[in-house]
Amino acid sequence: MKLGLLTAPFPSTPLMEIADWASANGFEALEVACWPPSEGAERRYAGVCHIDVTDLSATRASEIVGELAAKGLSISGLGYYPNPLHPDPEHRAMVIGHLRKVITAAGLMGVPVVNTFVGANRAKTQDENWADAQAIFPDLVRYAQDHGVRIAIENCPMIFTYDEWPSGHNLAYSPRIWRRMFEAWGETVGLNLDPSHLVWQMIDIERVVREFGARIYHVHAKDLMIDREGLYEHGILSLGMGWQVPRLPGLGEVPWNRFVAALYRAGYDHVLCVEHEDRTFEGSDELVKRGFLLARDVLRPLIV
């Protein structure tokens, strides 16, 4: 297993500068943010482009991989987390088109995984969103198969604000939907598992790894702190609004030693990729780096 990081918290820093710092500080892999270069941020940690996949040539793809390898780094995955089930048809078409370009780029670079969301229409039920996903994703899955790439779905419900209520912006956040996905779409599709999203849903982390270990294709290392006063005020039916606080590994409720041990027992051997969404360590690149180093020091002793 390797220790990596997601590049999104460095929106203005060129990829190779991130790579120099990551390599010098004990990281071995990067998940590279690949939003459209002209999109801009629609939410925190989105809209970041460290590889422009729009017209990526095979030559440039090979150069990027070689430059990173020379620094002792691999690319664990390409990350693009939009809403493919967005209710606006024009927006939906745009994100699906770009997702295909990210898959193409992964194939050119020999990157094994594209990390993304299934998406959702917040106004629809889970079953209604599943029907929409069934109309859209089979073509994407075949496209990924044709390019030798797997799709890893992050398990975040995307319910953080009231404009995401009640169904969120990502359907695939629970075991019920994962089983449907895997049965319908085959082994090309798996999970980009983030244990922090299991904490606030009260889903047993180790049981998830036991049941779905063979379908965990990428792992985000992010923690979650429960604000007990906020939970008292808002209640659990607020679905995390007002009481769940994203933190760096070691600063929340995830039992990292047991989680990593469960990953090893399940045979997972790819990357533990630090996803930085901790507001305490934001505001400058130096603060972001301090956060990543804190996460490194928590996780490194668990990785062999």
N, C-alpha and C positions, 0 to 999 in steps of 0.2 A: 504494500500500500504506500502511496506517495502523499506528501503534504503539498497542497496547492492553494491558490487563491483566485477569486473572481475579480477581474480587472475593473469592474464598473465603478468602484469608489474613487478612481483616478480619472475623471472625465476629461481633463485637459492635459494629461501626461501621455506622451507618445508610448506606444507599446514597448519599444526596445528599452526605454528608460525604466518602465515598470519592471521589465525583465531583468535588467541589471540589478535593481534593488532587490527583487525577489530572490534571485540567485545568490546574491551576496549575503542574504539573511536566512538561508536554510530552506527555502521553498523549492520544490522540484517540478511543479506543473502550474500552468495557468489555464483557467477557463476564460476565454477571451470574449468580451462583449462585442456583439455584432449587430447593433441596431442600424437602421438606415442612416447614412451620414447626414441627411438633411432633416431628419424627423424632429430632433430636439426632445427634451425630457417632458413626458406627460405626467410622470410621477417620480418620486425619489428612486434613484438607482436605475433609471431607464433612460433611453435615448443616447446611450454611450456607444461610440463606434471606435474600436481599436483595430479592427480589420474591416476595410471597406470591401464587402463581398459583391458589390453591384456588378462589376465587370472583372472579377479576379481571374487572371490568367493562370495557366498551369505553371508557367515559369515563375511568376511572382509568388504563387502558393508554395512552391518548392523553396524559394529564397527565404520566405518567412520561417518555414519549418527549420531550415538549415541555420539561420541566424539564432533562433531560440536554442536549438540543439548545441550550438557552439557555447552557449551560456549555461549548459547543463539543464535545460528546461524542455519539457514536452507540453503539448497542448492537450489538456484532459477533455475539453469539449468546447464547442462554440455556443455562446449563450445569447438567446433572443427570446424575450418573455413578453409577447404581445397578447392580444385577445382574438384568436382566430374565429370565435363565435360572436364577435361584436354585432350588435343589432343593425348597425349601419352597413349596408351592402358594399358601399365604396370603400369604407375603412377595412372591412373584412377582406375584400379582394386584395387590398394593398398589403396587409400583413401576411396573408397566405402566399402572395407572390414573393415577398421578401424572405419568408421562411424557406421557400424552395431554393432561393439563392444561397441562403446559409447552408442548406443541405449540400448543394453543389460544391460550395467552397470546402466543406468538411471532406467531401470525397476527394477533391483535388489535393488537399493537404494530408490525407491519410489520418484525419482525426476521427476517432471511433464513434463519437456521440455528439448530437445536437440537443441541447437542453432548451426546453420551451414549456409553454402551457397548452392545455387543450382549449382553454377559454370558456366563456359562458355569457349568456344574456342574463343580466341580473334580475330581470323581471319574469323569467321563466323558472319552472320547477327543474329539479335534477333530471327527471325522466324526459322532459321536453328538450332540455339542453343535450341530453344524450342522443336523442333522435337527430338533432342538428349536427352533432359531432359525427354521427354515422354517415351523414350525407357528405361530409367534408374530408374527414381524415383518411379513409381508405386510399384515396388518390395520393395523399402525402406519404402514406406508409409505403405504397408501391414505389414512389419516387425515391424515397430513402433506400429501399431495397436495391433499386437499380444503381445507386451510387455507393453501395457498400457501407451505409451509415445507419446507425441506430438512433432512435428518438427517445430521449429520456424526459418524462413529464414531471415537473416539480409539483409537489403535493400541497401547495399553498392555496387556501380557499379564496384569497384576494378579497377579504371582507375586512377592511380597515377603516372605511369612512362610510358615511350614510349614502353617498352616491353609488356605493357598491352593494347596498342592501336590496333585497334579502338574500339573493342567491350567489353573490360574489361574481368575480370575473374569471374564475377557473374551476371548471366542473370536477376535475380529478383529484379530490382531496381526501377520499376515504376508501377503505378496502372494498366496499360494495362496487364502486365505480372502477377501481383498478381491476377487479376480476372481470368485469364486463370488457374493459379495454383489452386485456390480455387474451381473452377468449376470441374477441372479434378481430383483433388486429395482429395477433401472432407475436413472435419473438423479436420483431423489429422494434417494438415499443416496450419500454420499461419505465422505471422510476428514476428521477433525480431526487433522492430522498433527503428531506430536510427535517431532522427530528424536532426542531422548534415548533413546527406546525402541528405536530402530534401532541405536544404538551398542551396547547390551548384548546385542542379538541378533546382532550382526555382520552386519547388513543394510546394503547400500550405500545411503547417504542420497541421493546425487545420482541414482543409477539409479532409486530409488523416485519421485523427482520427475519424471524423464524419462518413466517409464512411466505414472504415475498423475496427472500434473499436472492434467488436465482434471477429475479427481474430487477434488481437494483443495479443500474448501469452507471450511476454517478451519485456522489453524496455531497450535500452542502453542509458544512459545519457552521451552524448558527445556533445560538442559544435563545432562550426566552425567559424573562423574569416576570413573575406574576405580581402585579401591584395589588396587594391584599386590600388596601383601602379602596382602590378603584373597583375591585371585584365586589366589595361590600356595597359600594354606592350604585353600581350599574347592573350587577347581577350577571350570571353566566349567559343569559339570553341576549345580552348585547353582543355576543359572539366576539368578544375580545376588545371591543371599542371601550376605551377607558381603563383597561386593566392589564392588557398584555403588552409587554415592552421588549422589543428585539434587543438582544445583547450579544456580545462576543462570547465564544466558548469559555466556560468557566465562571461566567457571571450570572447564570440563570439556573433553570431547573433541570436541564438535561443531564443525566448521569453518564458523563462521557466515557468513563472506564467501562461501564457495562454495555454501552452502545457500541463502542469499538470492538469489545470482546465478542459481541453478538455478530458484528460484521465479519470478523475473522472466522467464527464458527460457520457462518453461512457461505464462506468461500469467496467473499468479496475481496478483490485485489487491485482495484483501480486507484482512486484518489479520494482523499478527504480534503475538500475544497472549502476554504474559509470564505463565507459570505458575510461581508461587513455591512451591517445596517444599524450600527450602534451609535446613537446620537451623541453619546458622551465623548466619542472619539471622532468627531466631525469638525469641519470648519477650516481645515488646512490639510495639505498632504502630510505634514509632519504628524498631526494628530491621527490621521488615518493609518499611517505607518505604525505608530505606537499601538493602535488597536490590533493590527495584524500581528505584531510581535507578541502581544499579550496572548493572542489565540495560539500562535506558534508554540509558546512556552507551555501552554496547557496541553496541547495535543501531541507535540513531538515525543514525549515519553511513552505514549500509547502506541506509537507506530514503529513496527520493526520490519 
